[in-house]
Amino acid sequence: MKIFWSTRPFFWLALTVLPLCGFASGARADALDDITKAGKINVGVFADFPPFSSASADMSLKGYDIDVAQIIADTLKVKLNPVSVTGQNRIPYLTEHRVDILLSVGQSPEREKVIDFTAAYAPYYIAVIGPQAVKVEGKADLAGKSIAVNRGTLEDTSLTEAAPPSADIKRFDNYNSVIQAFLSGQAQLMAVGNDVGAQVLARQVTLKPEQKFQLMTSPDHIALNKNEPRLKQALNDIIAKLVADGTLNKISEKWLGKPLDPKDL
């Protein structure tokens, strides 16, 4: 957000206040100290984003992100406090210190102006999925085939750019309709994110669906406030250990239904 000084007196007043603000900021304990002192870490997660995080039968949150968040809390020796966020409020929740970190955040130049990011910890990509019997190995094989996709999404954009002119792109207004079109045979293939794809791969045994190829990849990062080097280093150390000891691979197999490919991070 840009701030424009409207009058000279206000400008000079701001200059006199700034040193005091800087002093107060310098005196504040950093985020890692704050978390340790509070004895808990507030982690912003989506409440309805399976298989990364969603409510289970007992109403507790489960998923890839929740498993990672619990490991972070255990490593820092604090209690995990998941905080439900939305796409609209989660970055303000972070910058206003209502949460300490956010999970499942895609890195972008625009966001980097406001918040900071750790190394990637989870794969997120858009893939073409189809039955085992349908041979598709790359973009060229989409020629003459029908593909279901959610209208106006990143999946739609990626598929439209990749598909040959003869491909029959069938656009629907929501993911349920995309999945239904695929399962019913209305479309031979579907283009979805790996979150949606994981659900179909896990549940549709008779159809034997499989991931054919990726259209694009945009891995998930942990987001934190800027100027928190100790917390960032601690989180990066945790991610590196989870990758090295195979824990992240096990979490991927558990929730995404496939081994973790380091190239996806």
Sine and cosine of phi, psi and omega as CSV:
sin_phi,cos_phi,sin_psi,cos_psi,sin_omega,cos_omega
0.00,0.00,0.81,-0.58,0.02,-1.00
-1.00,0.08,0.63,-0.78,0.01,-1.00
-0.91,-0.41,0.79,-0.61,0.01,-1.00
-0.93,-0.37,0.81,-0.59,0.03,-1.00
-0.97,0.22,0.82,-0.57,-0.11,-0.99
-1.00,0.01,-0.45,0.89,-0.02,-1.00
-0.64,-0.77,0.40,-0.92,0.01,-1.00
-0.91,0.41,-0.69,0.73,0.02,-1.00
-0.84,0.55,-0.64,0.77,0.00,-1.00
-0.92,0.39,-0.59,0.80,0.02,-1.00
-0.87,0.49,-0.73,0.69,-0.02,-1.00
-0.93,0.36,-0.57,0.82,0.07,-1.00
-0.88,0.48,-0.66,0.75,0.01,-1.00
-0.89,0.46,-0.63,0.78,-0.01,-1.00
-0.90,0.43,-0.57,0.82,0.00,-1.00
-0.96,0.28,-0.45,0.89,-0.03,-1.00
-0.99,0.14,-0.53,0.85,-0.10,-1.00
-0.82,0.58,-0.71,0.71,0.01,-1.00
-0.86,0.51,-0.60,0.80,0.02,-1.00
-0.91,0.41,-0.63,0.77,0.01,-1.00
-0.91,0.42,-0.66,0.75,0.01,-1.00
-0.89,0.46,-0.64,0.77,0.01,-1.00
-0.90,0.44,-0.69,0.73,-0.02,-1.00
-0.90,0.44,-0.65,0.76,0.00,-1.00
-0.90,0.43,-0.66,0.75,-0.01,-1.00
-0.91,0.42,-0.48,0.88,-0.04,-1.00
-0.99,0.14,-0.28,0.96,-0.06,-1.00
-0.96,0.29,0.67,-0.74,0.10,-1.00
-0.89,0.45,0.51,-0.86,-0.03,-1.00
-0.97,0.23,0.11,-0.99,-0.14,-0.99
-0.88,0.48,-0.62,0.79,0.00,-1.00
-0.90,0.43,-0.64,0.76,0.08,-1.00
-0.90,0.44,-0.66,0.75,0.01,-1.00
-0.87,0.48,-0.68,0.73,0.00,-1.00
-0.90,0.43,-0.72,0.70,0.00,-1.00
-0.88,0.47,-0.69,0.72,-0.01,-1.00
-0.90,0.43,-0.64,0.77,-0.01,-1.00
-0.96,0.30,-0.39,0.92,-0.02,-1.00
0.97,0.24,0.26,0.97,0.01,-1.00
-0.41,-0.91,0.39,-0.92,0.10,-1.00
-0.85,-0.52,0.83,-0.56,0.00,-1.00
-1.00,0.01,0.91,-0.41,-0.11,-0.99
-0.91,-0.40,0.87,-0.49,0.02,-1.00
-0.98,0.18,0.84,-0.54,0.01,-1.00
-0.68,-0.74,0.44,-0.90,0.13,-0.99
-0.96,0.28,0.66,-0.75,0.00,-1.00
-0.99,0.10,-0.28,0.96,-0.04,-1.00
-0.67,-0.74,0.94,0.33,-0.06,-1.00
-0.62,-0.78,0.84,0.54,-0.01,-1.00
-0.91,0.40,0.54,-0.84,0.03,1.00
-1.00,-0.03,0.25,0.97,0.00,-1.00
-0.98,0.19,-0.65,0.76,0.09,-1.00
-0.24,-0.97,0.75,-0.66,0.05,-1.00
-0.26,-0.97,0.32,-0.95,-0.04,-1.00
-0.97,0.25,0.71,-0.70,0.05,-1.00
-1.00,-0.03,-0.10,-0.99,-0.04,-1.00
-0.86,0.51,-0.57,0.82,0.01,-1.00
-1.00,0.01,0.20,0.98,0.07,-1.00
0.96,0.29,0.08,1.00,0.11,-0.99
-0.99,0.10,0.45,-0.89,-0.02,-1.00
-0.99,0.16,0.69,-0.73,0.03,-1.00
-0.73,-0.68,0.40,-0.92,0.09,-1.00
0.61,-0.79,0.00,-1.00,-0.01,-1.00
-0.81,0.58,-0.77,0.63,-0.03,-1.00
-0.90,0.43,-0.60,0.80,-0.03,-1.00
-0.93,0.36,-0.63,0.78,0.06,-1.00
-0.88,0.47,-0.70,0.71,0.01,-1.00
-0.91,0.42,-0.68,0.73,0.00,-1.00
-0.87,0.49,-0.63,0.77,-0.01,-1.00
-0.92,0.40,-0.62,0.78,0.04,-1.00
-0.90,0.43,-0.65,0.76,0.04,-1.00
-0.87,0.50,-0.74,0.67,0.00,-1.00
-0.88,0.47,-0.71,0.71,0.00,-1.00
-0.89,0.46,-0.66,0.75,-0.01,-1.00
-0.91,0.41,-0.62,0.78,0.02,-1.00
-0.99,0.14,-0.08,1.00,0.02,-1.00
0.87,0.49,0.72,0.70,0.07,-1.00
-0.72,-0.70,0.15,-0.99,0.02,-1.00
-0.99,0.12,0.61,-0.79,0.08,-1.00
-1.00,0.08,0.78,-0.62,0.09,-1.00
-0.83,-0.56,1.00,-0.06,0.02,-1.00
-0.94,0.35,0.70,-0.71,0.01,-1.00
-0.87,-0.50,0.85,-0.53,-0.01,-1.00
-0.95,0.33,0.78,-0.63,0.00,-1.00
-0.76,-0.65,0.22,-0.97,0.09,-1.00
-0.87,-0.49,0.17,-0.99,0.04,-1.00
-0.88,0.47,-0.46,0.89,-0.04,-1.00
-0.99,0.12,-0.58,0.82,-0.13,-0.99
-0.97,-0.24,-0.10,1.00,-0.19,-0.98
-0.94,0.34,-0.61,0.79,0.02,-1.00
-0.94,0.34,-0.68,0.73,0.14,-0.99
-0.85,0.53,-0.62,0.79,0.05,-1.00
-0.85,0.52,-0.63,0.78,-0.01,-1.00
-0.95,0.32,-0.77,0.64,-0.07,-1.00
-0.93,0.38,-0.42,0.91,0.04,-1.00
-1.00,-0.02,0.11,0.99,0.07,-1.00
0.90,0.44,0.48,0.88,0.12,-0.99
-0.99,0.15,-0.37,0.93,0.18,-0.98
-0.74,-0.67,0.38,-0.92,0.01,-1.00
-1.00,0.03,-0.59,0.81,0.02,-1.00
-0.57,-0.82,0.28,-0.96,0.09,-1.00
-0.83,-0.56,0.61,-0.79,0.10,-1.00
-0.96,-0.28,0.30,-0.95,0.00,-1.00
0.85,0.53,0.82,0.57,0.03,-1.00
-0.89,-0.45,0.82,-0.57,0.08,-1.00
-0.98,0.18,0.65,-0.76,-0.04,-1.00
-1.00,0.08,0.70,-0.72,0.03,-1.00
-0.50,-0.86,0.42,-0.91,0.02,-1.00
-0.84,0.54,-0.59,0.81,0.00,-1.00
-0.91,0.41,-0.72,0.70,0.00,-1.00
-0.93,0.37,-0.53,0.85,-0.01,-1.00
-0.90,0.43,-0.32,0.95,0.05,-1.00
-0.96,0.29,-0.36,0.93,-0.14,-0.99
-0.92,-0.39,-0.63,0.78,-0.09,-1.00
-0.74,-0.68,0.13,-0.99,-0.01,-1.00
-0.91,-0.41,0.26,-0.97,-0.07,-1.00
-0.71,-0.70,0.54,-0.84,0.16,-0.99
-1.00,0.05,-0.06,-1.00,0.19,-0.98
-0.89,0.45,0.35,-0.94,0.03,-1.00
-0.92,0.40,0.60,-0.80,0.00,-1.00
-0.81,-0.58,-0.20,0.98,-0.05,-1.00
-0.58,-0.81,0.62,-0.78,0.05,-1.00
-0.98,0.20,0.67,-0.74,0.21,-0.98
-0.67,-0.75,0.84,-0.54,-0.03,-1.00
-0.49,-0.87,0.29,-0.96,0.07,-1.00
-0.97,-0.26,0.79,-0.61,-0.08,-1.00
-0.75,-0.66,0.40,-0.91,0.15,-0.99
-1.00,-0.05,0.79,-0.61,-0.03,-1.00
-0.88,-0.48,0.65,-0.76,0.02,-1.00
-0.41,-0.91,0.17,-0.99,0.04,-1.00
-0.90,0.43,0.46,-0.89,0.01,-1.00
-0.84,0.54,-0.52,0.86,-0.07,-1.00
-0.96,0.28,-0.31,0.95,-0.02,-1.00
-1.00,-0.07,0.88,-0.47,-0.06,-1.00
-0.99,0.12,0.91,-0.41,0.07,-1.00
-0.61,-0.79,0.87,-0.50,-0.02,-1.00
-0.89,-0.45,-0.28,0.96,-0.02,-1.00
-0.23,-0.97,-0.09,-1.00,-0.09,-1.00
-0.85,0.53,-0.65,0.76,-0.05,-1.00
-0.88,0.47,-0.48,0.88,-0.03,-1.00
-0.97,0.25,-0.09,1.00,0.07,-1.00
-0.98,0.22,-0.20,0.98,0.00,-1.00
-0.85,0.53,0.79,-0.62,0.05,-1.00
0.97,0.23,0.04,1.00,-0.02,-1.00
-0.96,-0.29,0.45,-0.89,0.03,-1.00
-1.00,-0.09,0.72,-0.69,-0.05,-1.00
-0.75,-0.66,0.82,-0.57,0.04,-1.00
-1.00,0.06,0.62,-0.79,-0.01,-1.00
-0.44,-0.90,0.46,-0.89,0.03,-1.00
-0.98,0.20,0.86,-0.52,-0.10,-1.00
-0.85,0.52,0.72,-0.69,0.14,-0.99
0.97,0.24,0.15,0.99,-0.02,-1.00
-0.99,-0.10,0.08,-1.00,0.10,-1.00
-0.89,0.46,-0.53,0.85,0.08,-1.00
-0.87,0.48,-0.70,0.71,0.02,-1.00
-0.87,0.50,-0.74,0.67,0.00,-1.00
-0.87,0.49,-0.72,0.69,-0.04,-1.00
-0.90,0.43,-0.67,0.74,0.00,-1.00
-0.92,0.40,-0.69,0.73,-0.01,-1.00
-0.87,0.49,-0.63,0.78,0.02,-1.00
-0.94,0.34,-0.55,0.83,-0.12,-0.99
-1.00,0.01,-0.52,0.85,-0.17,-0.99
-0.96,0.28,0.63,-0.78,0.11,-0.99
-0.91,0.42,0.35,-0.94,-0.03,-1.00
-0.84,0.55,-0.49,0.87,-0.05,-1.00
-0.99,0.13,-0.08,1.00,0.03,-1.00
-0.93,0.36,0.62,-0.79,0.00,-1.00
-0.98,-0.19,1.00,-0.09,-0.03,-1.00
-1.00,0.07,0.89,-0.46,0.00,-1.00
-0.97,-0.24,0.91,-0.41,-0.09,-1.00
-0.99,-0.17,0.70,-0.71,-0.01,-1.00
-0.81,-0.59,0.25,-0.97,-0.14,-0.99
-1.00,0.01,-0.12,0.99,0.03,-1.00
-0.37,-0.93,0.21,-0.98,-0.06,-1.00
-0.94,0.34,-0.55,0.83,0.03,-1.00
-0.86,0.51,-0.65,0.76,0.01,-1.00
-0.93,0.36,-0.60,0.80,0.06,-1.00
-0.88,0.47,-0.75,0.66,-0.02,-1.00
-0.89,0.46,-0.69,0.72,-0.02,-1.00
-0.89,0.45,-0.65,0.76,0.03,-1.00
-0.89,0.46,-0.62,0.78,0.02,-1.00
-0.94,0.35,-0.73,0.68,-0.06,-1.00
-0.93,0.38,-0.52,0.85,-0.03,-1.00
-0.99,0.10,-0.15,0.99,-0.02,-1.00
1.00,0.01,0.06,1.00,0.06,-1.00
-0.91,0.42,-0.49,0.87,0.10,-1.00
-0.75,-0.66,0.65,-0.76,-0.01,-1.00
-0.95,0.30,-0.52,0.85,-0.09,-1.00
-0.71,-0.71,0.18,-0.98,0.16,-0.99
-0.60,-0.80,0.51,-0.86,0.05,-1.00
-0.92,-0.39,0.91,-0.41,-0.08,-1.00
-0.59,-0.81,0.24,-0.97,0.13,-0.99
-0.96,0.30,0.33,-0.94,-0.04,-1.00
-0.93,0.38,-0.27,0.96,0.09,-1.00
-0.93,0.37,-0.75,0.66,0.04,-1.00
-0.93,0.36,-0.68,0.73,-0.04,-1.00
-0.87,0.49,-0.60,0.80,-0.02,-1.00
-0.88,0.48,-0.60,0.80,0.00,-1.00
-0.91,0.41,-0.67,0.74,-0.02,-1.00
-0.94,0.35,-0.68,0.73,-0.01,-1.00
-0.88,0.47,-0.56,0.83,-0.06,-1.00
-0.98,0.21,-0.51,0.86,-0.18,-0.98
-0.98,-0.22,-0.42,0.91,-0.11,-0.99
-0.98,-0.18,0.96,0.26,-0.08,-1.00
-0.94,0.34,-0.66,0.75,-0.09,-1.00
-0.91,0.41,-0.58,0.82,-0.01,-1.00
-0.97,0.26,-0.35,0.94,-0.04,-1.00
0.79,0.61,0.80,0.60,0.03,-1.00
-0.95,0.31,0.46,-0.89,0.02,-1.00
-0.53,-0.85,0.41,-0.91,0.07,-1.00
-0.97,0.23,0.80,-0.60,-0.04,-1.00
-1.00,0.03,-0.82,0.57,0.04,-1.00
-0.27,-0.96,0.30,-0.96,-0.02,-1.00
-1.00,-0.05,0.67,-0.74,0.09,-1.00
-1.00,0.05,-0.61,0.79,0.05,-1.00
-0.30,-0.95,0.34,-0.94,0.04,-1.00
-0.75,-0.66,0.65,-0.76,0.03,-1.00
-0.52,-0.85,0.99,0.10,-0.14,-0.99
-0.89,0.45,0.39,-0.92,0.01,-1.00
-1.00,0.05,0.61,-0.79,0.05,-1.00
-0.85,-0.52,0.26,-0.97,0.21,-0.98
-1.00,-0.02,0.76,-0.65,0.02,-1.00
-0.98,-0.18,0.61,-0.79,0.07,-1.00
-0.59,-0.81,0.19,-0.98,0.00,-1.00
-0.94,0.33,0.41,-0.91,0.04,-1.00
-0.92,0.39,0.36,-0.93,0.06,-1.00
0.88,0.48,0.65,0.76,0.08,-1.00
-0.80,-0.61,0.92,0.39,-0.10,-0.99
-0.90,0.44,-0.57,0.82,-0.03,-1.00
-0.94,0.34,-0.68,0.74,0.03,-1.00
-0.91,0.41,-0.67,0.74,0.01,-1.00
-0.88,0.48,-0.69,0.72,0.00,-1.00
-0.90,0.43,-0.66,0.75,0.01,-1.00
-0.88,0.47,-0.67,0.74,0.01,-1.00
-0.93,0.37,-0.67,0.74,0.03,-1.00
-0.90,0.44,-0.60,0.80,0.05,-1.00
-0.90,0.44,-0.65,0.76,0.01,-1.00
-0.91,0.41,-0.72,0.70,0.01,-1.00
-0.87,0.49,-0.71,0.70,0.00,-1.00
-0.87,0.50,-0.66,0.75,0.01,-1.00
-0.92,0.40,-0.66,0.75,-0.01,-1.00
-0.90,0.44,-0.57,0.82,0.06,-1.00
-0.95,0.31,-0.72,0.69,-0.09,-1.00
-0.91,0.40,-0.64,0.77,-0.08,-1.00
-1.00,-0.03,0.05,1.00,0.07,-1.00
1.00,0.06,-0.02,1.00,-0.02,-1.00
-0.89,0.45,-0.67,0.74,-0.01,-1.00
-0.91,0.40,-0.54,0.84,0.08,-1.00
-0.90,0.44,-0.67,0.74,0.02,-1.00
-0.90,0.43,-0.63,0.77,0.02,-1.00
-0.91,0.41,-0.62,0.78,0.04,-1.00
-0.90,0.43,-0.70,0.71,0.03,-1.00
-0.90,0.44,-0.60,0.80,-0.02,-1.00
-0.93,0.38,-0.71,0.70,-0.15,-0.99
-0.97,-0.25,-0.49,0.87,-0.03,-1.00
-0.97,-0.24,-0.16,0.99,0.07,-1.00
0.97,0.25,0.28,0.96,0.03,-1.00
-0.43,-0.90,0.42,-0.91,0.04,-1.00
-0.89,0.46,0.43,-0.90,0.04,-1.00
-0.98,0.19,0.83,-0.55,0.08,-1.00
-0.99,-0.12,0.89,-0.45,-0.01,-1.00
-0.81,0.59,-0.44,0.90,0.01,-1.00
-0.92,0.38,-0.31,0.95,-0.02,-1.00
-1.00,0.09,-0.07,1.00,-0.01,-1.00
-0.98,-0.20,0.00,0.00,0.00,0.00
